[in-house]
């Protein structure tokens, strides 16, 4: 079964769709154990870490928690939104790591800046954690440059790449041979039924009015993926708000303020007086 957790989890301290203070972070035991395992690898090994899973499996959330709970040294998390080449990668790594930009921002200058930082961290015995979400958007040259940098700075740099399929990409390009077996792959598994039901109950308490059959149906439709659970729970809340308020009570996200009531709207009936709002759901990959 799941547990309430004040510092880490797959949901914000309140549901993005429910104005209710009872909803806390939620981490099922399987994710807590995985988070601990990744922390151990980051601290005690120089392996490249590959985090894989389908869209909605929680990769983004796990990367966020890894950075949040890593102390000392430098850390940076990049979430790629488009195909990224070497120039953009170097600049984004430097900026996300809070490095001063070189006087002339060329690829060579940024690369030298990164190597200089790695040497400084080696001298002070500190680590540099670099987390890259949607790593599949790195073009071939950028991916190879990143792996070469990780090998050269392996005493300090801890690199985590997350996407739906990272290892197959490395193998297809022959880059896995560069690593000489020094990589570790983790695949995010879906929640089991108990974990998924706990997720809904703890993160979306307004849905406590669901009977067991309706809750099980929602869980089955989600395939146990936290992103799908959030989307389906949000749909259920919006549908409930519309029915309670008369069709147009709950509008599109753009028409409502997050974490607040639509002007003039009272508490939605049928959900224990909770105030339902149509806020922008978190990214489905969280």
C-alpha positions in Angstrom: 0.0 0.0 0.0 1.1 3.6 -0.4 2.2 6.0 2.2 1.9 9.8 2.8 5.2 11.4 2.3 5.8 15.1 3.1 8.9 15.7 0.9 8.6 13.6 -2.2 6.0 12.0 -4.5 4.0 11.9 -7.5 1.5 14.6 -6.6 1.8 18.2 -5.4 0.9 19.0 -1.8 -2.6 19.5 -3.0 -4.2 18.2 -6.1 -4.0 20.7 -9.0 -7.8 20.3 -9.3 -8.9 20.3 -5.7 -8.7 23.2 -3.2 -8.3 20.9 -0.2 -5.4 20.8 2.3 -5.6 17.1 3.1 -3.9 15.9 0.0 -0.2 15.2 0.7 2.6 13.8 -1.4 2.3 10.2 -2.3 5.0 7.7 -3.0 4.3 4.0 -3.3 6.9 1.7 -1.7 8.2 0.6 -5.1 9.1 4.2 -6.1 10.6 5.0 -2.7 12.8 2.0 -3.0 13.8 3.0 -6.6 14.6 6.6 -5.4 16.8 5.2 -2.7 18.6 2.9 -5.2 19.2 5.7 -7.6 20.6 7.9 -4.8 23.0 5.1 -3.8 24.2 4.7 -7.4 24.7 8.4 -7.8 26.7 8.6 -4.6 28.8 5.5 -4.9 29.3 4.7 -8.6 30.3 6.5 -11.8 27.8 4.6 -14.0 25.7 6.3 -16.6 22.1 5.9 -15.3 19.3 5.2 -17.8 15.7 5.8 -16.7 13.1 4.4 -19.0 9.4 4.2 -19.1 6.3 5.0 -21.2 4.8 8.5 -21.3 3.0 9.1 -18.0 5.1 6.7 -16.0 6.6 9.3 -13.7 10.1 9.9 -15.2 9.9 13.7 -14.8 8.7 13.5 -11.3 11.4 11.1 -10.3 14.1 13.3 -11.8 12.7 16.3 -9.9 12.9 14.4 -6.7 16.4 13.2 -7.4 17.6 16.7 -7.8 15.6 18.0 -4.8 17.1 15.4 -2.5 20.7 15.7 -3.7 22.9 17.8 -1.4 26.2 19.4 -2.0 28.1 20.0 -5.3 26.3 21.2 -8.4 23.1 19.8 -10.0 21.2 20.6 -13.1 18.0 19.3 -14.6 17.2 19.8 -18.3 13.8 19.0 -19.8 14.2 19.0 -23.6 11.3 20.1 -25.7 12.8 20.0 -29.1 15.7 18.3 -31.0 18.8 19.6 -29.4 22.3 19.8 -30.9 25.7 20.3 -29.4 25.6 24.1 -29.2 22.3 24.2 -27.5 23.2 21.3 -25.2 26.4 22.9 -24.0 24.7 26.3 -23.4 21.8 24.7 -21.5 24.0 22.6 -19.3 26.1 25.6 -18.4 23.1 27.8 -17.7 21.3 25.1 -15.7 24.4 24.5 -13.6 24.6 28.3 -12.8 27.9 28.8 -14.6 29.1 32.1 -15.8 28.8 32.3 -19.6 32.1 32.6 -21.5 32.9 36.0 -23.0 32.4 34.6 -26.5 29.7 32.0 -26.4 31.0 29.4 -28.9 30.7 25.6 -28.5 34.4 25.4 -27.7 34.2 28.1 -25.1 31.2 26.5 -23.4 32.9 23.1 -23.5 36.1 24.5 -21.9 33.9 26.1 -19.2 32.3 22.8 -18.4 35.7 21.0 -18.2 37.1 23.8 -16.0 34.1 23.4 -13.6 34.6 19.6 -13.5 38.3 20.1 -12.5 37.3 22.6 -9.8 34.8 20.1 -8.4 37.4 17.4 -8.4 39.7 19.5 -6.4 37.0 20.1 -3.8 35.7 16.6 -3.8 32.2 17.5 -4.9 29.9 15.8 -7.4 28.0 17.3 -10.4 24.6 15.8 -11.0 23.2 16.2 -14.5 19.6 15.0 -15.2 18.3 15.1 -18.7 14.6 14.5 -19.4 13.4 13.6 -22.9 17.0 12.6 -23.7 15.8 11.1 -27.0 15.6 14.6 -28.3 19.4 14.9 -28.3 20.8 14.6 -31.8 23.5 12.0 -32.4 26.4 14.4 -32.1 25.0 15.9 -28.9 24.5 12.5 -27.4 28.0 11.4 -28.2 29.5 14.6 -26.9 27.6 14.2 -23.6 28.9 10.6 -23.2 32.4 11.7 -23.9 32.2 14.4 -21.3 30.7 12.0 -18.8 33.7 9.6 -19.4 36.3 12.4 -19.1 34.7 13.8 -15.9 33.6 10.5 -14.4 35.1 11.3 -11.0 32.7 14.2 -10.6 29.9 14.0 -13.1 26.8 11.8 -12.5 24.7 11.6 -15.6 21.0 10.4 -15.7 19.2 10.2 -19.0 15.5 9.6 -19.1 13.2 8.8 -22.0 11.0 6.0 -23.3 13.9 4.0 -24.8 17.5 5.3 -24.2 19.5 2.1 -24.2 18.3 1.0 -27.6 19.3 4.3 -29.0 22.8 4.0 -27.5 23.1 0.5 -28.9 21.9 1.5 -32.3 24.6 4.2 -32.5 27.3 1.9 -31.1 27.8 4.3 -28.1 27.2 1.6 -25.5 30.7 0.3 -26.4 32.2 3.6 -25.2 30.7 2.9 -21.7 32.4 -0.5 -21.4 29.5 -1.8 -19.4 29.5 1.1 -17.0 25.8 1.9 -17.2 22.7 1.0 -15.2 19.2 0.8 -16.6 16.0 1.2 -14.6 12.5 0.8 -16.0 9.6 2.5 -14.3 6.8 0.0 -13.7 3.1 1.0 -13.5 1.5 1.2 -10.1 -0.2 -2.0 -8.9 -3.9 -1.7 -8.2 -3.5 -1.0 -4.5 -0.9 1.7 -5.2 -3.1 3.3 -7.9 -6.2 3.4 -5.6 -4.1 4.9 -2.8 -2.8 7.5 -5.3 -6.4 8.6 -6.1 -7.6 8.6 -2.5 -4.7 10.6 -1.2 -4.1 13.0 -4.1 -7.7 13.5 -5.1 -9.8 13.3 -1.9 -12.8 14.7 -3.7 -13.2 11.4 -5.4 -13.7 9.6 -2.1 -17.3 9.5 -3.1 -16.5 6.9 -5.8 -17.6 3.4 -4.9 -15.1 0.5 -5.3 -16.4 -0.4 -8.8 -16.0 3.1 -10.2 -12.6 3.5 -8.7 -11.4 0.1 -10.0 -12.7 1.1 -13.5 -10.7 4.3 -13.4 -7.5 2.4 -12.3 -8.0 -0.1 -15.1 -8.3 2.6 -17.7 -5.1 4.2 -16.5 -3.0 1.0 -16.9 -1.4 2.0 -13.5 0.4 5.0 -15.0 0.4 8.0 -12.7 0.1 10.5 -15.6 -3.0 8.7 -16.8 -4.4 8.5 -13.3 -4.1 12.2 -13.0 -5.7 12.9 -16.3 -8.6 10.5 -15.6 -9.1 11.9 -12.1 -9.1 15.4 -13.5 -11.7 14.5 -16.1 -13.9 13.0 -13.3 -13.6 16.1 -11.2 -14.4 18.4 -14.1 -17.4 16.2 -15.1 -18.6 16.2 -11.5 -18.2 20.0 -11.3 -20.1 20.5 -14.6 -23.0 18.3 -13.4 -23.2 20.0 -10.0 -23.1 23.5 -11.4 -25.2 23.1 -14.6 -23.2 22.3 -17.7 -20.9 25.3 -18.1 -19.8 25.7 -14.4 -16.4 24.2 -15.1 -14.8 25.7 -18.1 -11.5 25.1 -19.9 -8.3 25.7 -17.9 -7.7 29.0 -19.6 -11.0 30.3 -18.2 -10.2 29.5 -14.5 -7.6 30.5 -12.1 -5.5 27.6 -10.7 -6.2 26.8 -7.1 -9.2 29.1 -7.0 -12.9 29.3 -7.6 -14.4 30.6 -10.8 -15.8 34.0 -9.9 -19.3 33.7 -8.5 -19.2 29.9 -8.3 -20.0 28.3 -5.0 -18.7 24.9 -3.8 -19.6 22.1 -6.1 -22.4 19.9 -4.8 -22.0 16.2 -4.2 -18.3 16.3 -3.2 -18.4 17.1 0.5 -18.3 20.9 0.0 -14.8 20.7 -1.7 -14.2 23.5 -4.2 -13.6 22.0 -7.6 -11.5 24.1 -10.0 -10.3 23.5 -13.6 -6.6 24.1 -13.3 -4.0 23.0 -15.8 -3.1 19.4 -14.9 0.6 18.6 -14.4 2.5 17.3 -17.4 1.3 13.7 -18.1 4.9 12.4 -17.9 5.1 13.4 -14.2 
